[in-house]
Amino acid sequence: MKKIIFFIPLLLFAVDNQKLIDCYKIFQQKKAELESMAEAIIERQEALESLKNTYMALLKKKEKKLTLKEQELDQKKVKIKEEEKKLNKLIKKNEELLAEIKAAKLDKVTQSYAKMRPRNAATILENMKPKDAIEILQKLPPRILSKILANMDPAKAAMYTEMLQKDTNESTDFANSGGS
């Protein structure tokens, strides 16, 4: 019986040992699977990191291009503003020249009317547009103006006189208000 008692623990040890060996094999298999999975994860991380670096490089390149384009646009904007200023100066200068030419032309016409006989000047002015006639009448010296108005149809003379007064009042109002 002693042999049986001795044999049972040995048998139990052998069974436990067999279980231990089986556990060790399972552990080794699981360890190999986990290592394989870890390697796959590391490869994916490396691929992701490489992709990230490539993306960042492209992003920096695009940002640099965008910055250059913005600088170009800013330079073009400055050039356009300079050209606009030049054009505005030319327009203003042309308007001033045009006003001088118009004034010189009106002065010549006014001088012509001043040299005419009052009756002839009155007849011509009566047949003109009132705005044009007033421009001429305003420039005439008072002595000549009075002679021309005296030779006009009284209704037309009254209308032109009112227009002259209105224009004079507007000019006076304009000057009294500070020019605005």
ABEGO torsion letter per residue (X at the ends): XAAAAAAAAAAAAAAAAAAAAAAAAAAAAAAAAAAAAAAAAAAAAAAAAAAAAAAAAAAAAAAAAAAAAAAAAAAAAAAAAAAAAAAAAAAAAAAAAAAAAAAAAAAAAAAAAAABBAAAAAAAAAABBAAAAAAAAAABBAAAAAAAAAABBAAAAAAAAAAAAAAAAAAAAAAAAGGX
